[in-house]
Amino acid sequence: MKIVYLNGPYRRKAYSRSSRSPAVTKSGTMYYPIWLAYAAGLAQEQADFEVELLDAVARKYDRQQLGEHLKESRPDLVFCDTSTPSIYEDVATAGAIKEALPFCRVVMVGTHATARPKEVLNLDERIDAVALEEYDITAIELARAQEQGGSWETVAGLCLREGERIVYTPGRPLMENLDRLPFVSKVYNDFLQVEDYFFAAAQYPMVMMVTSRGCPYRCDWCMYPQVMHRGKYRKRSAANVAAEFAYIAEKMPWIREVGLEDDLFTADKQRLHEICRLLIEKNNRLNFWCDTRVDLDYQSMCLMKAAGCRLLVAGFESADQDILDGIHKGTRVEQAHEFMDRARRAGLLVHGCFVLGNPGETAASLQRTLELAKKLNPDTVQFFPMIVYPGTRMYRWAKENRYLRTEDYNEWLTADGLHASVVDLPGLSADEVRRFCDYARRQFYLRRGYLLKKLAQSLTDVREAQRNIKALRRFAPFLVKAS
């Protein structure tokens, strides 16, 4: 039984389906196919399966080249990742696989397929099924059923085509013991070229992994906790996380940094401290970055710094308290300033995230958020237009209030694959928000004081200099013109 876990082509550009906001980014960020890799690694541990993790985006395959590759490898079963902005291309890829290999069964996975399973199946009748939510074990059971000639209707966690019908099988319980999962870094080592992947705020080369699934908080637009994890928060043990750091240090000595791509790595303070103490005890040599909230305390920051943390990714989002309350962020504007002060004292860099075009946004609140970003002055920032994804509360809000200008998923991105918005707020259109994001980006990065700060950073730290130069080469064209 040959199984392929596929990150399908996307216009031969560095498109990241596994990002929280899938797109081709201005910074050139290229995410690992994290969720496919975990599922492939778990299947790889089953001795009777031949497994391939194929990243067509990283290999710069188009659909024809992908078809040629699959004709040679001849899989029996392919799992195709999906995202909302790429869904029409994802479905076209599934169709191309069926044309090249009529005997092969094709299953769609990921965020968009989970949120809109019947719609996806109806886009192309050759698609066999959608594996819903966390599909690691569903994929293995599907492969076993196919190998043994059994009915897929006996496999939990599916929406599938049975003749003229589309049916749901019983729901699958979420995995509770995440230590069952393989080290995703080992899966990368087996199947991928780590040099293909890049995050502008990270030291290069890097790997990405997750130490938990879900999030205990309830931000309205956050996609993975709502769509894939049912809002349920589960964690790997501290010992398991530390062991993967040790694996990377020993088996992948060229890696400089680890990205902890949990929706919120710092959610459990006790586990956070335990992980950090283990990394310190084991003389961890790897830097890491992680997502956090602006209420992270100074003691934790200092411990994280000692354990190897270099960068915190923080969601500031807005300078308007009513907006933060409206999206159920659960933080206060003044906490942003306190957070930055603590991070600087702890010696940690900060990548600041701002989402513009939230409910209640106005031209004045946009400008206040830009001014807040300048005052906070983190190492790097991103200004995103608010993007709504099917399956989230924010999407339902936009649709119910008739703010959604289209349901053509091609419009979720610009013609170049960059972030766009399809939400027209009263008095503030999606196009105006996107243009302001471009304006804010230039206003932040082209300040004389900021440029001098980055120059000083580059002159005093050779690794930061390498990171800054690499990021600047990719990012500079977008600072001199609007997208």
C-alpha positions as CSV (number, residue, x, y, z in Angstrom):
1,M,0.0,0.0,0.0
2,K,1.6,3.3,-1.2
3,I,0.3,6.5,0.4
4,V,1.2,10.0,-0.6
5,Y,0.6,13.1,1.6
6,L,0.6,15.9,-0.8
7,N,1.1,19.7,-0.6
8,G,-0.2,20.5,-4.1
9,P,1.2,23.0,-6.6
10,Y,0.4,26.7,-6.4
11,R,1.4,28.8,-9.4
12,R,5.0,27.8,-8.7
13,K,5.1,30.3,-5.8
14,A,6.0,30.0,-2.1
15,Y,2.5,29.5,-0.9
16,S,2.0,28.2,2.7
17,R,-1.2,26.3,3.1
18,S,-0.3,25.4,6.8
19,S,0.0,29.1,7.8
20,R,-2.8,30.6,9.9
21,S,-3.3,33.0,7.0
22,P,-2.4,31.0,3.8
23,A,-0.9,33.1,1.1
24,V,2.3,34.1,-0.8
25,T,3.8,36.5,1.7
26,K,5.8,39.7,0.9
27,S,8.6,38.4,3.1
28,G,9.0,35.2,1.2
29,T,7.9,33.1,4.2
30,M,7.5,29.4,3.3
31,Y,5.9,27.2,5.9
32,Y,6.6,23.5,6.2
33,P,3.6,21.3,5.5
34,I,3.3,20.7,9.2
35,W,0.0,18.8,9.5
36,L,0.7,16.6,6.5
37,A,4.1,15.8,8.0
38,Y,2.7,14.7,11.3
39,A,0.1,12.5,9.6
40,A,2.8,11.0,7.2
41,G,5.1,10.3,10.1
42,L,2.5,8.5,12.0
43,A,1.6,6.4,8.9
44,Q,5.3,5.8,8.3
45,E,5.5,4.0,11.7
46,Q,3.1,1.4,10.3
47,A,5.5,-1.1,8.9
48,D,3.1,-2.3,6.1
49,F,2.7,1.1,4.5
50,E,5.0,2.8,2.0
51,V,4.7,6.5,2.7
52,E,5.8,9.6,0.8
53,L,5.4,13.2,1.9
54,L,5.5,15.3,-1.3
55,D,5.7,19.1,-1.2
56,A,5.0,20.2,-4.7
57,V,5.2,23.9,-3.7
58,A,8.8,23.5,-2.4
59,R,9.8,21.5,-5.5
60,K,8.2,24.1,-7.8
61,Y,6.1,21.4,-9.6
62,D,3.2,22.4,-11.8
63,R,0.3,19.9,-12.2
64,Q,1.9,18.3,-15.2
65,Q,5.2,17.6,-13.4
66,L,3.2,16.4,-10.4
67,G,1.3,14.0,-12.6
68,E,4.6,12.6,-14.0
69,H,6.0,12.2,-10.6
70,L,2.9,10.3,-9.4
71,K,2.9,8.1,-12.5
72,E,6.3,6.9,-11.4
73,S,5.6,6.4,-7.7
74,R,2.1,5.0,-8.4
75,P,0.4,5.6,-5.1
76,D,-2.9,3.8,-4.1
77,L,-4.1,6.7,-1.9
78,V,-3.3,10.4,-2.0
79,F,-4.2,12.9,0.8
80,C,-4.3,16.5,-0.7
81,D,-4.0,19.4,1.7
82,T,-6.4,22.4,1.2
83,S,-6.9,26.0,2.2
84,T,-9.6,28.5,1.4
85,P,-7.6,30.7,-1.0
86,S,-6.2,27.8,-2.9
87,I,-9.2,25.5,-2.9
88,Y,-10.0,25.7,-6.7
89,E,-6.4,24.8,-7.5
90,D,-6.5,22.1,-4.8
91,V,-9.5,20.5,-6.5
92,A,-7.9,20.9,-9.9
93,T,-4.9,19.0,-8.6
94,A,-7.1,16.2,-7.3
95,G,-8.7,16.0,-10.7
96,A,-5.3,15.9,-12.4
97,I,-4.3,13.0,-10.1
98,K,-7.4,11.1,-11.1
99,E,-6.6,11.6,-14.8
100,A,-3.0,10.4,-14.4
101,L,-3.9,7.5,-12.0
102,P,-7.6,6.5,-12.4
103,F,-7.1,3.6,-9.9
104,C,-5.8,6.0,-7.2
105,R,-8.2,7.2,-4.5
106,V,-8.0,10.9,-3.6
107,V,-8.9,12.4,-0.2
108,M,-9.0,16.1,0.6
109,V,-7.8,17.2,4.1
110,G,-7.1,20.4,5.9
111,T,-9.0,23.6,6.9
112,H,-11.1,24.4,3.9
113,A,-12.1,20.8,3.2
114,T,-13.1,20.4,6.9
115,A,-15.2,23.6,6.9
116,R,-16.9,22.9,3.5
117,P,-16.7,19.1,2.9
118,K,-19.9,18.7,0.8
119,E,-19.0,21.8,-1.3
120,V,-15.5,20.4,-1.9
121,L,-16.8,17.0,-3.0
122,N,-19.3,18.7,-5.3
123,L,-16.6,20.7,-7.0
124,D,-15.3,17.6,-8.7
125,E,-17.1,14.2,-8.5
126,R,-13.9,12.3,-8.9
127,I,-12.8,13.3,-5.3
128,D,-13.5,10.3,-3.2
129,A,-13.8,11.7,0.3
130,V,-12.8,14.4,2.8
131,A,-11.0,13.4,6.0
132,L,-12.3,15.9,8.6
133,E,-10.4,17.8,11.3
134,E,-7.3,16.0,12.7
135,Y,-6.9,13.3,10.1
136,D,-3.7,11.5,11.3
137,I,-5.4,8.3,12.4
138,T,-8.3,8.6,9.9
139,A,-5.7,8.4,7.1
140,I,-4.2,5.2,8.5
141,E,-7.6,3.5,9.0
142,L,-8.6,4.5,5.4
143,A,-5.5,2.9,4.1
144,R,-6.1,-0.3,6.0
145,A,-9.7,-0.4,4.8
146,Q,-8.7,0.1,1.2
147,E,-5.9,-2.5,1.5
148,Q,-8.3,-5.1,3.0
149,G,-11.2,-4.3,0.6
150,G,-13.4,-2.9,3.3
151,S,-16.0,-0.1,3.1
152,W,-14.8,3.4,4.0
153,E,-18.2,4.0,5.7
154,T,-16.7,2.0,8.6
155,V,-14.0,4.6,9.1
156,A,-14.8,7.5,11.5
157,G,-14.1,11.1,10.7
158,L,-15.1,11.2,7.0
159,C,-17.4,12.9,4.5
160,L,-17.5,10.7,1.5
161,R,-19.1,9.9,-1.7
162,E,-21.1,6.6,-1.9
163,G,-22.6,6.3,-5.3
164,E,-24.9,9.3,-5.7
165,R,-24.9,10.1,-2.0
166,I,-22.6,12.2,0.2
167,V,-22.5,10.8,3.7
168,Y,-20.9,11.5,7.0
169,T,-19.4,8.7,9.0
170,P,-19.4,9.0,12.9
171,G,-17.2,11.7,14.3
172,R,-13.7,10.8,15.4
173,P,-12.5,11.6,19.0
174,L,-9.5,14.0,19.0
175,M,-6.2,12.5,19.9
176,E,-5.6,13.1,23.6
177,N,-2.0,11.8,24.0
178,L,0.0,13.9,21.6
179,D,3.2,12.1,22.7
180,R,2.0,9.4,20.3
181,L,2.9,11.7,17.4
182,P,6.3,11.3,15.7
183,F,9.0,14.0,15.9
184,V,8.0,16.1,12.9
185,S,11.6,17.2,12.5
186,K,12.5,13.5,11.8
187,V,9.8,13.5,9.1
188,Y,11.3,16.6,7.5
189,N,14.7,14.9,7.6
190,D,13.3,11.9,5.8
191,F,11.4,13.6,3.1
192,L,12.1,17.3,2.7
193,Q,14.9,19.8,2.1
194,V,15.0,22.1,5.0
195,E,16.7,24.8,3.0
196,D,13.4,25.3,1.0
197,Y,11.6,26.7,4.1
198,F,12.0,30.3,5.4
199,F,10.5,32.6,8.0
200,A,11.7,36.2,7.8
201,A,11.9,36.8,11.5
202,A,13.8,33.6,12.2
203,Q,17.4,32.6,11.8
204,Y,18.0,30.4,8.7
205,P,17.8,27.4,8.3
206,M,15.0,26.6,10.7
207,V,12.4,23.9,11.4
208,M,8.8,24.3,12.6
209,M,6.9,22.0,15.0
210,V,4.0,22.1,17.3
211,T,3.9,21.1,21.0
212,S,0.2,21.4,21.4
213,R,-3.1,21.4,19.5
214,G,-5.9,23.9,20.0
215,C,-6.0,27.0,22.3
216,P,-7.8,27.8,25.5
217,Y,-8.6,31.3,24.2
218,R,-11.4,32.2,21.8
219,C,-10.3,34.9,19.3
220,D,-13.1,35.1,16.7
221,W,-11.0,34.8,13.6
222,C,-8.4,32.3,14.7
223,M,-8.8,29.4,12.2
224,Y,-7.1,26.2,13.4
225,P,-8.5,26.1,16.9
226,Q,-12.0,26.5,15.6
227,V,-11.9,24.5,12.4
228,M,-9.4,21.7,13.0
229,H,-9.2,21.3,16.8
230,R,-12.8,22.0,18.0
231,G,-11.5,24.5,20.5
232,K,-10.0,21.7,22.6
233,Y,-6.5,22.3,24.0
234,R,-4.1,19.3,24.3
235,K,-0.4,19.3,24.9
236,R,2.7,17.2,24.4
237,S,4.7,16.5,27.6
238,A,7.6,18.7,28.5
239,A,10.0,15.7,28.3
240,N,8.7,14.8,24.8
241,V,9.3,18.4,23.6
242,A,12.8,18.6,25.1
243,A,13.6,15.2,23.5
244,E,12.8,16.6,20.0
245,F,15.1,19.6,20.6
246,A,17.8,17.1,21.4
247,Y,17.0,15.1,18.3
248,I,17.3,18.2,16.1
249,A,20.6,19.2,17.7
250,E,22.1,15.8,17.1
251,K,20.6,14.7,13.8
252,M,20.2,18.1,12.1
253,P,23.3,20.1,13.2
254,W,22.8,22.7,10.5
255,I,19.6,23.9,12.0
256,R,19.8,27.2,13.8
257,E,16.3,27.8,15.1
258,V,13.1,26.0,16.0
259,G,9.7,27.5,15.4
260,L,7.1,26.4,17.9
261,E,4.1,26.9,15.8
262,D,1.5,26.2,18.5
263,D,-1.5,28.6,18.4
264,L,-0.3,29.5,21.9
265,F,2.9,27.9,23.2
266,T,2.8,29.8,26.5
267,A,-0.8,28.9,27.4
268,D,0.1,26.5,30.2
269,K,2.6,28.3,32.5
270,Q,3.6,25.2,34.5
271,R,4.4,23.2,31.3
272,L,6.2,26.2,29.8
273,H,8.5,26.4,32.8
274,E,9.1,22.7,32.8
275,I,10.1,22.7,29.1
276,C,12.4,25.6,29.7
277,R,14.1,23.9,32.7
278,L,14.6,20.7,30.8
279,L,16.2,22.6,27.9
280,I,18.5,24.4,30.2
281,E,19.5,21.2,32.0
282,K,20.2,19.5,28.6
283,N,22.4,22.5,27.5
284,N,20.1,23.2,24.5
285,R,22.0,25.0,21.8
286,L,19.0,25.8,19.6
287,N,17.3,29.1,19.5
288,F,13.5,29.1,19.2
289,W,10.5,31.3,18.6
290,C,6.9,30.9,19.7
291,D,3.5,32.6,19.7
292,T,2.4,34.3,22.9
293,R,0.0,36.8,24.4
294,V,0.8,40.2,25.7
295,D,0.0,39.1,29.3
296,L,3.2,36.9,29.4
297,D,5.0,37.6,32.7
298,Y,8.6,38.7,33.1
299,Q,9.7,35.6,35.1
300,S,8.6,33.3,32.2
301,M,10.3,35.5,29.7
302,C,13.6,35.3,31.5
303,L,13.4,31.5,31.8
304,M,12.5,31.2,28.1
305,K,15.5,33.4,27.2
306,A,17.8,31.1,29.3
307,A,16.3,28.1,27.5
308,G,17.1,29.5,24.0
309,C,14.1,31.6,23.1
310,R,15.1,34.4,20.8
311,L,11.8,35.8,19.5
312,L,8.2,36.2,20.7
313,V,5.4,36.4,18.2
314,A,2.7,38.5,19.8
315,G,-0.8,39.4,18.6
316,F,-1.2,43.1,19.5
317,E,-3.9,43.4,16.8
318,S,-5.4,46.8,17.4
319,A,-4.9,50.1,19.4
320,D,-8.7,50.2,20.0
321,Q,-10.0,48.5,23.2
322,D,-13.5,48.2,21.8
323,I,-12.1,46.3,18.8
324,L,-10.1,44.0,21.0
325,D,-13.2,43.3,23.1
326,G,-15.3,42.8,20.0
327,I,-13.1,40.0,18.7
328,H,-12.8,38.4,22.2
329,K,-9.1,38.9,22.3
330,G,-9.1,39.1,26.1
331,T,-6.3,41.6,26.4
332,R,-6.0,45.3,27.0
333,V,-4.2,47.9,24.9
334,E,-2.0,49.1,27.9
335,Q,-0.7,45.5,28.2
336,A,1.0,45.9,24.9
337,H,3.4,48.6,26.3
338,E,4.0,46.6,29.4
339,F,4.7,43.5,27.3
340,M,7.3,45.3,25.2
341,D,9.0,46.6,28.3
342,R,9.3,43.2,29.8
343,A,10.5,41.6,26.6
344,R,13.3,44.2,26.2
345,R,14.4,43.7,29.8
346,A,14.5,40.0,29.2
347,G,16.5,40.4,26.0
348,L,13.9,39.0,23.7
349,L,13.0,40.2,20.2
350,V,9.3,40.6,19.3
351,H,7.5,40.1,16.0
352,G,4.3,42.2,16.3
353,C,1.1,41.1,14.6
354,F,-1.6,43.6,13.8
355,V,-4.9,42.7,12.1
356,L,-6.7,45.6,10.5
357,G,-10.4,45.8,9.4
358,N,-11.9,44.1,12.4
359,P,-15.6,44.8,13.5
360,G,-15.9,48.4,14.4
361,E,-12.8,49.5,12.5
362,T,-12.7,53.0,11.1
363,A,-10.1,55.1,9.3
364,A,-9.2,56.8,12.6
365,S,-8.7,53.4,14.4
366,L,-6.5,52.2,11.6
367,Q,-4.2,55.2,12.1
368,R,-4.2,54.7,15.9
369,T,-3.0,51.2,15.4
370,L,-0.2,52.3,13.1
371,E,0.9,54.8,15.8
372,L,0.8,52.1,18.4
373,A,3.0,49.9,16.3
374,K,5.5,52.7,16.0
375,K,5.5,53.4,19.7
376,L,5.9,49.7,20.6
377,N,8.7,49.4,17.9
378,P,9.1,45.6,17.9
379,D,11.9,44.0,15.8
380,T,9.5,43.2,13.0
381,V,5.8,43.6,12.3
382,Q,3.1,42.4,10.0
383,F,-0.1,44.3,9.1
384,F,-2.7,41.9,7.8
385,P,-6.2,42.8,6.5
386,M,-8.8,40.9,8.5
387,I,-9.4,37.7,6.5
388,V,-12.4,35.5,7.3
389,Y,-12.3,31.7,6.8
390,P,-15.2,29.4,6.6
391,G,-15.8,27.6,9.9
392,T,-14.9,30.5,12.1
393,R,-17.1,32.8,14.1
394,M,-15.8,35.8,12.2
395,Y,-16.8,34.3,8.9
396,R,-20.3,33.7,10.2
397,W,-20.4,37.3,11.5
398,A,-19.4,38.7,8.1
399,K,-21.9,36.6,6.2
400,E,-24.8,37.2,8.6
401,N,-24.2,41.0,8.4
402,R,-23.8,40.9,4.6
403,Y,-20.3,42.3,4.8
404,L,-18.9,39.5,2.7
405,R,-18.5,40.9,-0.8
406,T,-18.0,37.5,-2.5
407,E,-17.8,33.8,-1.8
408,D,-15.5,33.3,-4.8
409,Y,-12.5,31.9,-2.9
410,N,-10.1,33.2,-5.6
411,E,-10.8,36.7,-4.2
412,W,-9.2,35.7,-0.8
413,L,-5.9,36.6,-2.4
414,T,-4.6,39.2,-4.9
415,A,-3.7,38.1,-8.4
416,D,-0.1,37.6,-7.1
417,G,-1.3,35.4,-4.3
418,L,-0.8,38.0,-1.6
419,H,-3.2,38.6,1.3
420,A,-6.5,40.3,0.5
421,S,-9.8,40.8,2.3
422,V,-13.4,40.3,1.1
423,V,-15.1,42.1,4.0
424,D,-16.5,45.5,3.3
425,L,-17.3,47.2,6.6
426,P,-19.7,50.2,6.9
427,G,-17.6,53.1,5.7
428,L,-14.5,51.1,5.2
429,S,-14.0,48.8,2.2
430,A,-11.8,45.8,1.9
431,D,-9.7,47.6,-0.7
432,E,-9.1,50.5,1.7
433,V,-8.0,48.2,4.5
434,R,-5.5,46.4,2.2
435,R,-4.1,49.7,0.9
436,F,-3.7,50.9,4.5
437,C,-1.8,47.7,5.4
438,D,0.7,48.5,2.6
439,Y,0.9,52.1,3.8
440,A,1.4,51.1,7.4
441,R,4.2,48.7,6.4
442,R,6.1,51.4,4.6
443,Q,5.5,53.9,7.4
444,F,6.9,51.4,10.0
445,Y,9.9,50.0,8.2
446,L,11.2,53.1,6.4
447,R,11.6,55.2,9.6
448,R,15.1,56.5,10.1
449,G,15.2,55.3,13.7
450,Y,14.1,51.8,12.7
451,L,16.7,51.6,9.9
452,L,19.5,52.7,12.3
453,K,18.3,50.2,14.9
454,K,18.5,47.3,12.3
455,L,21.9,48.5,11.1
456,A,23.2,48.5,14.7
457,Q,21.8,45.0,15.2
458,S,23.4,43.7,12.1
459,L,26.8,45.2,13.0
460,T,26.8,43.6,16.5
461,D,25.5,40.1,15.6
462,V,26.5,38.2,12.5
463,R,23.5,35.8,12.6
464,E,21.1,38.7,12.9
465,A,22.9,40.4,10.0
466,Q,22.5,37.3,7.9
467,R,18.8,37.2,8.7
468,N,18.2,40.9,8.1
469,I,20.0,40.7,4.7
470,K,18.1,37.7,3.6
471,A,14.7,39.2,4.6
472,L,15.5,42.5,3.1
473,R,16.2,41.0,-0.3
474,R,12.8,39.4,-0.4
475,F,10.9,42.2,1.3
476,A,12.4,45.4,-0.2
477,P,10.3,45.5,-3.5
478,F,7.1,45.7,-1.4
479,L,8.4,48.7,0.6
480,V,8.8,50.9,-2.5
481,K,5.4,50.2,-4.1
482,A,1.9,49.1,-3.0
483,S,0.8,45.6,-3.9
